[in-house]
Structures are given as C-alpha cells and as structure tokens.
Amino acid sequence: MTSQDNQNEITTTAQDSLDSQTATLDPTAIHQNTSGQTASEQIDLAHIDIAALTDTANLPQPSLQPIQQATYKANTTDFIVNELLPLDFTGEGEHLWLHIEKSGMNTAYLAKLLSEWADIPLRDVGYSGLKDRHALTTQWFSLRIPKKQLPPTEFAPVDIGENETVTILAQHWHNKKLNRGTHRANQFVITLRDIQFASASDGNNVSPEQLLPAKEVVEQHLTRIGRNGVPNYFGPQRFGRQGNNVREALSLFARPPREPRPQPKKSKRKRAPREQNTMELSAARSLIFNEILAARVRNGSWNTGLAGEVFNLDGSGSIFTSETLDDTLHARIDSGDIHPTAVLWGTGNDKVTGGAADLETEVVQHSPLLMQLATGLEQRDIKAQRRALRLPLEALSWEWSDDQTLVLNFTLTTGSFATSVLASLVQQLES
C-alpha cells in the first residue's frame, strides 16, 4: 500500500461524515452570517457523528504507520511527562516555587490542595500548564506567601486517593508568580507494550525471521520523523469524551453572544469578558485546524508550503508571510528553520493569501459543521491566530525493552501533543 493509499483509506469515515453534512445547509460565504437561524435549524445534529469527526485516529498521516497496534498507559510509569522550565531563581520575594512529582491527580486539583495547605486564595497558586492525570508527571507550582510565613506543617495531603501520589522535589523563593504558558517544553518517556507490527503477515504471531525486519522498519520510521517531524494535530483530549466539547460549542453558538457591558470612559481597568467558555471555543478552533491540516497532509503541502503561506519561525511565536516560494524558503523549510501554518479560526485572518488562503476557505465551506463553528467564533470576536502545521521532535531516542515493548524518549514544545507523535507511529493505539 502506498502512502497516498493509506491516507485515502484511514480518512474515509471522517471525511464521509463531513461530506454527508452538505445536504443540511447550503454552503455560502463564511462571513455572510445567517444570524436569523439557530444552530438546530442550520445543522441536524442527529445526523452528524461528532465522535467520529473528533477521533484523531481517523486523521491522515504522511506515510503508513509501521506499528499496527500497541498499548500505552498500561501502568502509570508508562507515560512520564517532565516540564522543562529553565529559570534562575532570585532566592527572594514572596512566591514559593515548588517542583512537584505527581501521579493519579490532575493539575487543578493539586493546585486546590496547595492553596488549602498554604491558606491562600486559589488565585495565588500559579502553574504553567495542565498535566495528564493518568501519568507520572513533574511540574512547577508557585504559591504567593505573604511575609514568607510558611505553614507550620509540611505539605502532606491526606484527602487523596489510594492511587494518587504527590512528592515535593525542590523549592525556591522567587519574586514573580508562575504564569500559564511559561515553560518552554515537555519531555516525554512513553512505553508502548504488546506491539503488533504492520509489516508482519500476522501481527499477533511474528516469526523470528519477520521480527528483525519489522523492528528495523519501525526504527527507520522513527529516524524519519525525528528528522522531518509529524503533523501537528490537536490531540483527542482537546475534544473531550466522544467529542462532547464540540457539542458544547455548538450549543454555545446556538445562543446569541452576550453584549459587553458599557465601560466608563474614564476607567482604565480592563473588564474581564463575561463569557469565557474557553474549553468550547478551543475545541471549535482545534477541529477546524485539524481538518485544514488533514487536507494539507493529503495534498502533501503540510511540510512544503503553498503560495501565500504564513510561516512560523521554529521555536518562537514569530510569523511572516510570503506570496511565492523560492529556493531560499524551500531550503529553510527543509532544514526545519520555518514551518507552514494554518489558521486557528477567528476574525482578522488576513495574513494568509493565495493558494494557502483558498485551501483554508474551501475546507471550511465544504462542511456546514465547520462553517457553523467558524461563524460562531467570529460572532464572539475571537481573533485569528496561526499554528504550525509541522511538529518537530527534539532529542528523539528509543530502546526495545523486549521484542514487543518499545520505550520512546522525546521533547515537544508547549501546546503540542504527544498523542500526535504516537498517531504517526501506531495505527491503533489502546490505553
């Protein structure tokens, strides 16, 4: 099976589901709002398989994954995440920074336990990013302790489950709070078990003659993605169980946006928005992005660029546009210095032009579901952003624990998903 054959096969379910929506709403220009219609009038949700559309296993890959099936997260230590936050601490100030190892517990709940221990408001507990509950993770927290008056007892929470653990690894005083998105990257150590190889005639019973070539195929694939990166899809956790976050987004968009309250002219305070709904808005943008990236994986432009492209400078938030692709840009793309991008949908998506802009518009207009999500985002004045289509892997290494157990070690920048790396390697991932 060729790479293109694989792309066509593994995207049939999700693409057919998107295509089937075209009968429920006549596609028109995205910016021509149908404000008089509700979501239920525009889209018959009963005929849309949201779960299939948000199942990232259905998304196309540039080449056939060499592992047919594998299990991950069989044990807590099979999925290890270490937050990388290089920082020089001042040794002074009223913010106590704690480096904590945890398992079986989500970040928000641990922040609550820390606030109770220190007897401070939850808003005075800072952390950079959310870490998986079903994993062994290390990350930093900051606690604003007025006058450095520490609690009389050490942090040893008792209101935790049998399988939940918390250990303080280090602590430092600092003059600033830890804010969201501060850490540079995350290091992952992931163990894949019960591997069945795609290259073997029977993945369950690999003969000694087949085993060595099958493992070599996996290692060649790992070498390739370590050099070229993988599609930077949003992972399944962004969409919630069975895609419920997208359903919630549709329900949100069925209601008229709340009008902002008038602000006194003399007031310099920025009033917090009344309607947050961060989870739903993120899910809507992520689904649109994944479908645009999927289209670019299918046409082969996800890591080569198109005319009118907006490029991202590797390792930074900097972007720039180019109406044409010359040899210099191609060389920078090939070296990993820059990456093509796609839109995180919203208003003001005016940087992209040419073929790149046409493709983004076509993908959204082709699907009434995506059109409604896009319109809902625009109605709430969400500003467009750009996200790299390609996800580079730093320091990728691997080791075979036995013939059916593979341990991967790699680092990803913040905002990216380890599941996207695994999806590029494994056709059917079980947890």
C-alpha positions as a printed Julia matrix, in Angstrom:
431×3 Matrix{Float64}:
   0.0     0.0    0.0
   1.36    3.39  -0.94
   1.41    6.43   1.32
  -1.43    8.02  -0.63
  -3.48    4.8   -0.47
  -3.1     4.83   3.28
  -4.23    8.44   3.5
  -7.34    7.71   1.47
  -8.2     4.61   3.5
  -7.82    5.94   7.01
  -9.75    9.17   6.37
 -12.82    7.65   4.7
 -15.01    7.54   7.82
 -14.43   11.08   9.0
 -14.4    12.6    5.51
 -17.63   10.82   4.52
 -19.23   12.14   7.69
 -18.17   15.67   6.8
 -19.33   15.25   3.2
 -22.73   13.97   4.31
 -23.44   17.28   6.01
 -23.62   19.21   2.76
 -27.3    18.36   2.36
 -28.26   20.05   5.62
 -27.0    23.54   4.84
 -26.31   25.33   1.6
 -22.67   26.49   1.83
 -22.34   30.24   1.48
 -19.54   32.63   2.2
 -18.42   32.21   5.79
 -18.57   35.9    6.54
 -22.17   36.18   5.31
 -23.78   35.37   8.64
 -27.12   33.62   8.91
 -27.87   35.4   12.16
 -31.57   34.67  11.96
 -31.04   30.92  12.17
 -30.3    28.86  15.25
 -27.79   26.03  15.32
 -30.53   23.41  15.32
 -32.04   24.95  12.18
 -28.72   25.03  10.37
 -27.44   21.59  11.32
 -29.32   18.45  12.24
 -27.01   17.14  14.96
 -28.72   13.75  14.92
 -27.17   13.09  11.5
 -23.63   14.13  12.44
 -21.23   11.66  14.04
 -19.32   14.08  16.26
 -17.43   11.23  17.9
 -16.05   10.08  14.54
 -15.18   13.61  13.45
 -13.17   14.23  16.62
 -11.5    10.8   16.64
  -7.95   11.78  15.8
  -7.16    8.19  14.81
  -9.14    8.92  11.62
  -6.8    11.74  10.59
  -4.43   11.07   7.68
  -0.7    10.53   8.12
   2.04   11.22   5.55
   3.01    7.53   5.48
   1.7     4.2    6.71
   2.39    3.65  10.4
   4.73    0.67  10.91
   3.02   -0.5   14.12
  -0.43   -1.94  13.6
  -1.44   -1.94  17.27
   0.08   -1.12  20.66
  -0.94   -0.37  24.24
   0.15    2.66  26.22
  -0.61    3.83  29.76
  -0.86    0.22  30.92
   0.95    1.48  34.04
   1.33    5.0   35.43
   5.06    4.92  34.69
   4.39    4.06  31.04
   3.62    7.74  30.41
   6.1    10.14  32.0
   5.98   13.91  31.44
   8.65   16.28  32.74
   8.04   20.0   32.48
  11.11   21.89  31.21
  11.23   25.34  32.73
  14.77   26.76  32.78
  14.79   29.63  35.25
  17.21   31.42  37.55
  15.51   31.92  40.9
  16.14   35.14  42.79
  16.1    33.49  46.21
  13.93   36.34  47.46
  10.37   37.56  47.08
   7.09   36.18  48.42
   6.47   33.46  45.83
   7.42   29.93  46.89
   8.09   27.79  43.82
   7.65   24.05  44.28
   8.87   21.36  41.89
   6.37   18.52  42.34
   6.12   14.97  41.08
   2.58   13.61  40.96
   0.59   10.68  39.64
  -3.12    9.87  39.5
  -4.05   13.51  40.08
  -4.84   16.4   37.77
  -3.09   19.75  37.99
  -6.12   21.82  39.02
  -6.9    19.58  41.98
  -3.31   19.69  43.18
  -3.4    23.5   42.97
  -6.5    23.42  45.2
  -4.71   21.22  47.77
  -1.72   23.6   47.78
  -3.95   26.64  48.34
  -5.63   24.92  51.28
  -2.28   23.91  52.8
  -0.84   27.42  52.49
  -4.19   29.01  53.46
  -4.07   31.33  50.46
  -6.63   32.09  47.7
  -6.56   29.7   44.77
  -5.76   32.65  42.5
  -2.39   32.96  44.31
  -1.34   29.48  43.15
   0.39   29.54  39.77
   1.26   26.79  37.31
   2.34   26.83  33.7
   0.35   24.04  32.1
  -2.04   21.17  32.72
  -0.51   17.71  33.07
  -2.14   14.35  32.43
  -3.77   12.72  35.43
  -3.04    9.21  34.2
   0.72    9.69  34.08
   3.78   10.27  36.21
   4.5    13.99  35.83
   6.77   16.67  37.21
   5.88   20.34  37.09
   6.33   23.65  38.9
   3.82   25.5   41.08
   4.18   28.91  42.71
   2.48   30.0   45.92
   2.22   33.62  46.98
   3.08   33.5   50.69
   2.79   36.97  52.29
   5.8    37.74  54.5
   7.12   34.24  53.74
   5.09   32.81  56.59
   5.13   29.11  55.76
   2.5    26.74  57.18
   3.54   25.04  60.43
   3.37   21.57  58.86
   4.9    20.12  55.7
   2.71   19.6   52.66
   1.35   16.08  53.08
  -2.22   15.91  51.77
  -4.46   13.21  53.23
  -7.51   13.89  51.07
  -6.18   11.92  48.12
  -6.99    8.54  46.62
  -5.15    5.28  47.03
  -3.5     5.6   43.61
  -2.64    9.3   43.93
   0.84   10.41  44.94
   2.47   13.81  45.47
   6.15   14.45  46.19
   7.93   17.81  46.5
  11.28   17.52  44.71
  12.65   21.05  45.24
  11.6    24.53  46.37
  12.87   28.07  45.78
  11.82   31.59  46.66
  11.24   33.91  43.72
   9.95   37.42  43.11
   7.36   36.5   40.47
   4.31   34.29  40.16
   4.38   31.36  37.73
   2.03   32.2   34.87
   0.33   29.96  32.33
   2.42   29.02  29.3
   5.75   29.89  30.92
   7.51   26.56  30.4
   9.39   26.01  27.16
   8.73   22.34  26.52
   7.8    18.95  27.93
   9.94   15.83  27.92
   8.08   12.55  27.39
   9.11    8.99  28.2
   6.43    6.71  26.76
   6.33    2.92  26.84
   4.42    1.06  24.12
   3.52   -2.53  25.01
   2.04   -5.56  23.23
   3.23   -4.26  19.87
   1.84   -5.82  16.73
   3.84   -4.97  13.62
   2.13   -3.81  10.45
   4.86   -5.27   8.24
   4.31   -8.82   9.52
   1.72  -11.02   7.82
   0.21  -11.78  11.23
   0.9    -9.12  13.84
  -0.01  -11.5   16.67
   2.47  -14.19  15.69
   5.69  -12.72  14.4
   8.22  -15.34  13.43
  11.92  -14.84  14.3
  12.55  -14.3   10.59
   9.97  -11.49  10.47
  10.86   -9.87  13.79
  14.16   -8.24  12.88
  12.9    -6.64   9.63
   9.73   -5.46  11.4
  11.73   -3.74  14.14
  14.05   -2.22  11.52
  11.02   -0.75   9.71
   9.89    0.87  12.98
  13.36    2.3   13.62
  13.6     3.66  10.08
  10.24    5.37  10.6
  11.4     6.84  13.91
  14.56    8.15  12.26
  12.43    9.78   9.55
  10.0    11.53  11.92
  12.91   12.56  14.13
  14.31   14.36  11.1
  11.1    15.61   9.44
   8.61   15.97  12.3
   4.96   14.87  12.32
   1.64   16.6   11.55
   0.88   18.96  14.44
  -2.66   17.75  15.11
  -4.56   18.65  18.25
  -4.92   15.52  20.37
  -8.18   13.8   21.35
  -8.14   15.3   24.86
  -8.89   18.71  23.32
 -12.33   17.46  22.19
 -13.48   15.65  25.32
 -15.11   12.25  25.57
 -16.9    11.36  22.33
 -16.33   14.93  21.11
 -18.56   16.47  23.81
 -16.6    19.74  23.8
 -17.6    20.3   20.18
 -21.24   19.57  21.05
 -20.99   22.14  23.82
 -19.51   24.62  21.34
 -22.5    24.13  19.02
 -24.86   24.66  21.94
 -22.96   27.79  22.88
 -23.12   29.16  19.34
 -26.88   28.48  19.22
 -27.28   31.22  21.81
 -26.78   34.86  20.84
 -23.48   36.34  22.05
 -23.73   38.37  25.21
 -23.41   42.08  24.72
 -20.38   43.57  26.51
 -21.28   45.85  29.37
 -20.5    49.53  28.74
 -17.32   50.71  30.4
 -16.96   54.21  31.86
 -14.8    56.4   29.65
 -12.53   57.41  32.5
 -11.94   53.86  33.7
  -8.55   52.41  32.82
  -9.34   48.96  34.17
  -9.78   46.23  31.63
 -13.02   44.49  32.36
 -12.86   40.69  32.19
 -15.09   39.23  29.49
 -18.42   37.98  30.79
 -18.4    34.89  28.61
 -15.32   32.7   28.9
 -16.2    29.2   27.58
 -12.53   28.58  26.88
 -12.91   24.82  26.51
 -15.69   25.05  23.94
 -14.01   27.78  21.89
 -10.72   25.88  21.87
 -12.45   22.7   20.72
 -14.13   24.56  17.84
 -10.85   26.1   16.66
  -8.99   22.82  17.07
 -11.45   20.84  14.94
 -11.21   23.39  12.12
  -7.42   23.38  12.34
  -7.22   19.57  12.28
  -9.39   19.39   9.16
  -7.26   22.0    7.36
  -4.08   20.15   8.34
  -5.65   16.86   7.21
  -6.31   18.39   3.77
  -2.71   19.52   3.56
  -1.4    16.12   4.57
  -3.5    14.63   1.77
  -2.12   17.04  -0.85
   1.44   16.82   0.51
   1.82   20.53   1.35
   1.85   20.25   5.16
   5.65   20.34   5.24
   6.44   22.03   1.9
   4.33   25.19   1.86
   1.94   26.88  -0.57
   1.82   30.22  -2.32
   0.58   32.89   0.08
   1.79   30.88   3.07
   2.21   32.24   6.57
   5.37   30.73   8.07
   6.27   30.19  11.7
   9.87   30.59  12.83
  10.84   27.4   14.64
  10.89   27.66  18.41
   9.15   31.03  18.55
   5.81   32.71  18.05
   7.12   34.81  15.17
   5.37   34.54  11.8
   5.87   36.07   8.38
   4.12   35.85   5.02
   5.31   35.02   1.54
   3.28   35.25  -1.66
   5.69   32.99  -3.52
   8.02   30.13  -2.63
  11.64   30.48  -3.74
  14.69   28.26  -3.26
  15.67   30.06  -0.07
  12.31   29.41   1.56
  12.31   25.79   0.41
  15.75   25.34   1.98
  14.57   26.87   5.27
  11.51   24.61   5.3
  13.62   21.52   4.59
  16.04   22.41   7.37
  13.23   22.89   9.9
  14.03   26.57  10.4
  10.46   27.56   9.45
   7.13   25.74   9.28
   3.96   26.28   7.23
   0.94   27.24   9.35
  -2.85   27.06   9.36
  -5.39   29.3   10.99
  -6.79   28.99  14.47
 -10.1    30.38  13.28
 -11.32   33.83  14.2
 -11.69   37.36  12.89
  -8.83   39.11  11.11
  -7.47   36.11   9.22
  -5.94   38.43   6.63
  -2.28   37.41   6.69
  -2.7    34.29   4.55
  -3.24   34.76   0.8
  -3.12   32.85  -2.48
  -3.4    29.08  -2.57
  -2.98   28.71   1.18
  -5.95   31.02   1.84
  -8.06   29.3   -0.82
  -7.47   25.89   0.75
  -8.45   27.07   4.25
 -11.64   28.67   2.98
 -12.54   25.64   0.85
 -12.13   23.19   3.74
 -14.44   25.21   5.97
 -17.03   25.99   3.29
 -17.16   22.32   2.3
 -18.56   21.4    5.73
 -21.65   23.05   7.25
 -20.43   21.91  10.67
 -17.11   23.71  10.26
 -18.91   26.73   8.83
 -21.12   26.98  11.86
 -18.16   26.67  14.21
 -16.29   29.32  12.24
 -19.28   31.67  12.26
 -19.77   31.18  15.98
 -16.14   32.06  16.65
 -16.42   35.19  14.53
 -19.64   36.25  16.23
 -17.8    36.18  19.54
 -14.98   38.27  18.09
 -12.31   35.61  18.66
  -9.12   36.84  16.98
  -7.48   34.59  14.39
  -4.08   33.13  15.17
  -1.68   30.83  13.36
  -0.35   27.41  14.39
   2.49   25.45  12.79
   1.41   22.5   10.66
   4.57   20.58  11.46
   5.59   19.35  14.91
   9.35   18.83  15.31
  10.66   16.3   17.82
  13.67   17.2   19.93
  16.16   14.6   21.18
  14.18   11.59  19.95
  15.63    8.26  21.13
  14.23    4.79  21.67
  15.01    1.43  23.24
  13.47   -2.02  22.91
  12.79   -3.49  26.36
  11.8    -6.72  24.66
  10.52   -7.79  21.25
   7.08   -6.24  21.85
   7.91   -3.31  24.14
   9.31   -0.01  22.88
  10.33    2.94  25.09
  10.32    6.36  23.4
  12.03    9.48  24.73
  11.46   12.88  23.12
  10.78   16.54  23.84
   7.96   18.7   22.44
   7.34   22.43  22.63
   4.41   23.63  24.72
   0.97   23.44  23.14
   1.73   20.25  21.22
   0.5    16.71  21.84
   2.49   13.53  22.41
  -0.51   11.61  21.08
   0.17   13.19  17.67
   3.62   11.59  17.7
   2.15    8.23  18.69
  -0.54    8.5   15.99
   2.17    8.88  13.36
   3.72    5.61  14.54
   0.79    3.39  15.59
  -2.35    2.67  13.58
  -4.46    1.52  16.53
  -3.43    2.82  19.96
  -5.05    1.23  23.02
  -4.96    2.65  26.52
